[in-house]
């Protein structure tokens, strides 16, 4: 049985959009189905959700064009109506779709919020950094529990915003020739974790690759800068 897990990234060579009045923490709470946070009600998710272009510093579009995936934030994807149609069988069982309102788009979009949390990470076989209290700090390589992901096509790990998809999802997106998707293979049943995840040929801009690969080191550098005792960091993840 072929079983592979991928992370989704938007291709930054295309136009990117972002919610105009919805903060990342609001999206995060809605993605987890939370109605109250820090003693306050989570703001009602008005529809349609207003979105706007992320422009260059000079106000131009930098020669970029719209794509079928044109935005990403915690647990959330901005998908064209064509992408929603082609991937509908994967999206609907795992989340919700919200209408959008936009004035400057050449394509119509829906916001997809993944609400399917699956505790499928095999902590002992993964590698990364955890704080002394056991809380998650950074994951370098992912290992999954096969029984928990074999029937999952779109999911998130608890308390994490990354959206993970199966090889079935990837095959469907590529067969439909959907644009703007970057699929980063991170694990397979046959070979286990991908030690240094690569990017497909239509990968994101170079700066995005550098940001992703530098993320763990940047976090460690931050801890060092505030005087955190680095010897207390562990090489194993303890997610219990």
Phi, psi and omega in degrees: 000126177279127180215113180226147180241136182233152167262148178259135170228150172279144176280112185286000173282352176254168176298145178236142179237161180216151175301138184275321186240008182246119183283157177304324181290327175296315178298318180299315180296318179294325180296333180261004178071024182277133179257341180218135180220134179053038177078006181235150177292136174291131182307140178297137182277095181291144175237143358285155179277127180283132178232156181217161181290142167271103184269165174292166180301331180273005177087357181271176179264359177064024178075008182274158182238161180294160179222171179287333169242111185230032176174149181205137168210186189308111176069015191223137177235141174259110189243142175291161178298328177295317178296319179299318180295314184288332185249010187307318184295338177268324189284312189299318180293345189245001183185198181232154178244133182241141176290154179236160176234128181210152182247346187235028184258141174275347178230155175266145185229160168233148174269126177255124177249117180280120180249008184269091178271124181234119180282064191259001181287128175272094190300317184295331182266352177272166176229149181165207184228133175235149176283163183304331180280001178091355181287148184291134180246308179198146177244126177269312178229142184255137169234138183242156175275112187307318183298334183269344181246351187299331180252011182259127178254333174217124181201169172233160171272151179306134176065020177232146184266346181299142176258126180251144180224160181272169175296334177294318177298313181299315180300318181294319180294320181286324177297324179278356180057045178286139183261158174087355180270134169240121181253118180258110179288125183239346182196148172217152179296327184285317187247350180082206184296145172273117188295320180227082187308132179259179181236147178292171187297333179264041185291176184286175180300156185302322182296326178293317179300316180297321179296317182294311183292334182270354189302311183295315180296323179295320179295319179295320179297323178297316180299319178297321183294334180261010175080022179291135179292097187298334180293346180274350177288144180253157178271351179253152177267133175237100186259012181284000000 
